[in-house]
Amino acid sequence: MSDPLSLWNKTPTRQAILDFVAAVATPGRPDLIPAAERIATFDNDGTLWCEKPAYIQLFFALRRLKEQAAADPALLEQPGYKAAAEGDLAYFDSLYPGNLTELMRLLFDTHAGMTQAEFEAQALVFLSEAIHPRYGRPFKQLIYQPMIELIRYLEANEFKVFIATAGGMSFVRTVSEEIYGIPREQVIGSNVTYETRMTEAGPVLFRKPGLVDPISDGPGKPVNIELHIGRKPILAGGNADGDIHMLWYSQTSPHRSLQLLLRHDDGEREYAYDAGAEKVQQLATVRNWQVISMQQDFVQVFKFE
Amino acid sequence: MSDPLSLWNKTPTRQAILDFVAAVATPGRPDLIPAAERIATFDNDGTLWCEKPAYIQLFFALRRLKEQAAADPALLEQPGYKAAAEGDLAYFDSLYPGNLTELMRLLFDTHAGMTQAEFEAQALVFLSEAIHPRYGRPFKQLIYQPMIELIRYLEANEFKVFIATAGGMSFVRTVSEEIYGIPREQVIGSNVTYETRMTEAGPVLFRKPGLVDPISDGPGKPVNIELHIGRKPILAGGNADGDIHMLWYSQTSPHRSLQLLLRHDDGEREYAYDAGAEKVQQLATVRNWQVISMQQDFVQVFKFE
């Protein structure tokens, strides 16, 4: 049998994953878990795809903010539009985590009022064509290959793998099958509300302004997991403080469980930063969550290396 | 090969189902649809289980309203509690559809404030032990066998089948695997919001009062289908006016699609009523939705007959 985790160096991290999967998926083993309960949830930004120098969805919103400000220069009096026009990423960075609501409003309301189909078409074009400033590749290529390999390995062991992103559910769904092999219905995230409008051609879905409470971050992640899955994950993976509740929630499973925390310590191949992950890194030690070191554990980060 | 729809009489209804499934699931046929897009959604009350003499979840809420009124008789001044104490089902009937919000509030707020785990335990006990007033059987046995057979037949043809109930998502999930063979994560419905509270034992989910807008009925069904599935169903089944939007939505699919409308015309084996389904029955003729006659199309209704 070929190596199911060929993109992972032979470290204790890799071994912990192999041991866990063997324990819960091998018939006859004491920790065997029924396949229906083998639920895995992964954060997306910084866990499956790159979140630097800014969230990918922020680049998408910036493009829209700039378009809107070009059409109506009065908007430039608002700080979000001004920062977008000036390419001032630091402004948006400063909103997280203290002013998450404002950040999310900028991210989501920029595309309110259009049909869901229009939104998805725009998102797909953006993800397929807009170019990452450092790597010079379309954003949708900025995905961590060892994590994709891990998803395939879990599926081969009858796990059902969900993405639980703090970002926009619909935004990620436009490419989830293509880039992750994860069906749209297994992508959970933050949301606007939709509205069904009856037309002569039947019901059409429109995007309403305003985010659904709670945002799918921090304490909102278990809420959304309950809404969409209704089971506790036995494996959860994240990289930031916003993943603490999800990781810990999976650890309250009555079954054996595994928590994975990806640490960004590879400034050469990706980015090196602990900002926004200080608390989760402390907790990982206390609660025995498995830390993945990008530098030490990943044979390769991106496909295009 | 054994008959996949053995509980359906050999009528045009059965033939329409067989023809549709063969057309979309047989390789080489012009209407073949990729398996990932073979999404089916079924309403629950009156489509998969019996909704008379009242919604099953209403009986569940009545029990709770009575308990609460016994503990605090002042509550009896409120009409909902009074009707519950007197077993006045007509009061609750009178709320639908004109005062759906009040009905839903009674159904849901009765179980607010407890943990999600407590709620599910209570719902499971109720569905397994409380007895239907006419059939003398636990409520969870009040399921239409030909519809279950249809679900299995669709699954055998690589459909992914979801329940899209106007009732409580969590209420139905407690038994969906046992009685329908449908995993919890494929049950969509109306919802309260949850709240994650951090305890020493980790995050715990509590049920908050108040329903999430929109209720999963009428125009809210496509909204919830988008939220949970993100694809248009190619097959939708319902029985009441609240299913109009879902049925029509599935018909806006770019693929070939089938809409099924179950008509309750069998007072002998079940109930005969068109109230609350007048509009959808008219539309079914106009829009070529396939009407299922319980009397003519079902060999058997319940398992215990």
Interface residues (C-beta under 8 A of the other chain):
Chain A: A36 Q116 K160 M169 S170 R173 E177 P183 R184 E185 V187 N191 T193 Y194 E195 T196 M198 A201 G202 P203 V204 L205 V212 D213 P214 P219 G220 K221 P222 V223 E226 L227 H228 I229 G230 R231 H245 W248 Y249 Q251 T252
Chain B: A36 Q116 K160 M169 S170 R173 E177 P183 R184 E185 V187 N191 T193 Y194 E195 T196 M198 A201 G202 P203 V204 L205 V212 D213 P214 P219 G220 K221 P222 V223 E226 L227 H228 I229 G230 R231 H245 W248 Y249 Q251 T252
